[in-house]
Amino acid sequence: MKKYSITLLLALVAMTGWAQVNPTTALLGSWSGKLNVGAASLMLVLHLEQGDGYVIASFDSPDQGAKGIPAYKEYLSDDSLALKVENIGMTYRARLKDDTLDGTFSQNGMSLPLVMTRGVPEVKRPQTPKEPFPYATEEVMFPNATDFATLVGTLTWPVGYDKNAKQKPTVVLMVTGSGQQNRDEELLQHKPFLVIADYLARHGIATLRYDDRATGASVGGDVKNATSEDFARDAAAGLEYLRNTKAFSKVGILGHSEGGLIAFMLGGKKGRDTGMPADMTVEKYHQQDAVQQMPWLKWFIDYDPSVDIAATRCPVFALNGDRDCQVISSQNLTAIERLLPKSKQHLVKEYPGLNHLFQHCTTGLVTEYSEIEETISPEVLSDIANWINSLK
């Protein structure tokens, strides 16, 4: 069976100009439909909104985290339309039929039927916390002077926190995975870091989650040429900020995906600074020209985490789902357990049936993430809180 690649997410460059002025149309509003591509499907949402004397057309691709992609109107009437997103070679042509848009999606020589109905389907995310919260939060910022970046995030205090109390809480800095993400590590309308912060606050643990550099409220810092080393300096600045507040008994890191790698980088640096030799060899992968032009990927391929894992002296909880298709648990956890210095405080655990986001899943494939209502396994949340609290 022929396989297709949908690249709608790349359409982030604003288009300019409109084919014609449309003061109104019976098609105004939002429309949604699923594009079936082999065994996978992709939800697309079309918005037709009244502007200043004309109609503005845009697409969302919720499954890919893309919103407000501008579309050029080739034709628009009360019963038909032709739209184009030129920079990815995509068109959508449809005619109104029984209050549905019966049309064809085309991209890069591929044409597929796409029927859209009025409205946007409700996305259920039952674990996302809703205000009012039983704990205090505050907006904070901290600088990474080396990279000219200012990181902004949310400091969440535990339920019942009293700044005058003798016992200070433990705090965890939360570090996101690869790609620019906001402080909630928002993906496909899931907000894993918000869910975790809420759970930990209700179990006596403070957290600081922050927008990645040049994302959300955070400003500055090179992104185009940045590698995990650069992002690790952002995290290190967050740790320094938390330690300087003198408000916490212990300061730790909770990293997901690339954030887990960064946690070992910082933990390993502390170990090496206290005398751990760093003489392990790093196996170099053959580099293609395309990889050489991508600093983050080139660094990632060359990086061998063995040195940092072996140099980590703080307690570690390493967890992985056995259906994780992005970080293979059988390889990842085995290596971590072998390399970590022996300690009764370490916990290495594989979770049956969980994917890369720690959701209960069927296949573990990325295409499944958005279809799952669960944001993160309750067992994982409980284990994280219990393990942190056991270190007090």
Rosetta blueprint (number, residue, H / E / L):
1 M L
2 K L
3 K L
4 Y L
5 S L
6 I L
7 T L
8 L H
9 L H
10 L H
11 A L
12 L L
13 V L
14 A L
15 M L
16 T L
17 G L
18 W L
19 A L
20 Q L
21 V L
22 N L
23 P L
24 T L
25 T L
26 A L
27 L L
28 L L
29 G E
30 S E
31 W E
32 S E
33 G E
34 K E
35 L E
36 N E
37 V E
38 G L
39 A L
40 A E
41 S E
42 L E
43 M E
44 L E
45 V E
46 L E
47 H E
48 L E
49 E E
50 Q E
51 G L
52 D L
53 G L
54 Y L
55 V E
56 I E
57 A E
58 S E
59 F E
60 D E
61 S E
62 P H
63 D H
64 Q H
65 G L
66 A E
67 K E
68 G E
69 I E
70 P E
71 A L
72 Y E
73 K E
74 E E
75 Y E
76 L E
77 S L
78 D L
79 D L
80 S E
81 L E
82 A E
83 L E
84 K E
85 V E
86 E H
87 N H
88 I H
89 G L
90 M E
91 T E
92 Y E
93 R E
94 A E
95 R E
96 L E
97 K E
98 D L
99 D L
100 T E
101 L E
102 D E
103 G E
104 T E
105 F E
106 S E
107 Q E
108 N L
109 G L
110 M E
111 S E
112 L E
113 P E
114 L E
115 V E
116 M E
117 T E
118 R E
119 G L
120 V L
121 P L
122 E L
123 V L
124 K L
125 R L
126 P L
127 Q L
128 T L
129 P L
130 K L
131 E L
132 P L
133 F L
134 P L
135 Y L
136 A L
137 T E
138 E E
139 E E
140 V E
141 M E
142 F E
143 P E
144 N E
145 A H
146 T H
147 D H
148 F L
149 A E
150 T E
151 L E
152 V E
153 G E
154 T E
155 L E
156 T E
157 W L
158 P L
159 V L
160 G L
161 Y L
162 D L
163 K L
164 N L
165 A L
166 K L
167 Q L
168 K L
169 P L
170 T E
171 V E
172 V E
173 L E
174 M E
175 V E
176 T L
177 G L
178 S L
179 G L
180 Q L
181 Q L
182 N L
183 R L
184 D L
185 E L
186 E L
187 L E
188 L L
189 Q L
190 H E
191 K L
192 P H
193 F H
194 L H
195 V H
196 I H
197 A H
198 D H
199 Y H
200 L H
201 A H
202 R L
203 H L
204 G L
205 I E
206 A E
207 T E
208 L E
209 R E
210 Y E
211 D L
212 D L
213 R L
214 A L
215 T L
216 G L
217 A L
218 S L
219 V E
220 G E
221 G L
222 D L
223 V L
224 K L
225 N L
226 A L
227 T L
228 S H
229 E H
230 D H
231 F H
232 A H
233 R H
234 D H
235 A H
236 A H
237 A H
238 G H
239 L H
240 E H
241 Y H
242 L H
243 R H
244 N H
245 T H
246 K L
247 A L
248 F L
249 S L
250 K E
251 V E
252 G E
253 I E
254 L E
255 G E
256 H L
257 S L
258 E H
259 G H
260 G H
261 L H
262 I H
263 A H
264 F H
265 M H
266 L H
267 G H
268 G H
269 K H
270 K H
271 G H
272 R H
273 D H
274 T L
275 G L
276 M L
277 P L
278 A L
279 D L
280 M L
281 T L
282 V L
283 E L
284 K L
285 Y L
286 H L
287 Q L
288 Q L
289 D H
290 A H
291 V H
292 Q H
293 Q L
294 M L
295 P H
296 W H
297 L H
298 K H
299 W H
300 F H
301 I H
302 D H
303 Y L
304 D L
305 P L
306 S H
307 V H
308 D H
309 I H
310 A H
311 A H
312 T L
313 R L
314 C L
315 P L
316 V L
317 F E
318 A E
319 L E
320 N E
321 G E
322 D L
323 R L
324 D L
325 C L
326 Q L
327 V L
328 I L
329 S H
330 S H
331 Q H
332 N H
333 L H
334 T H
335 A H
336 I H
337 E H
338 R H
339 L H
340 L L
341 P L
342 K L
343 S L
344 K L
345 Q L
346 H L
347 L E
348 V E
349 K E
350 E E
351 Y E
352 P L
353 G L
354 L E
355 N L
356 H L
357 L L
358 F L
359 Q L
360 H E
361 C L
362 T L
363 T L
364 G L
365 L L
366 V H
367 T H
368 E H
369 Y H
370 S H
371 E H
372 I L
373 E L
374 E L
375 T L
376 I L
377 S L
378 P H
379 E H
380 V H
381 L H
382 S H
383 D H
384 I H
385 A H
386 N H
387 W H
388 I H
389 N H
390 S H
391 L L
392 K L
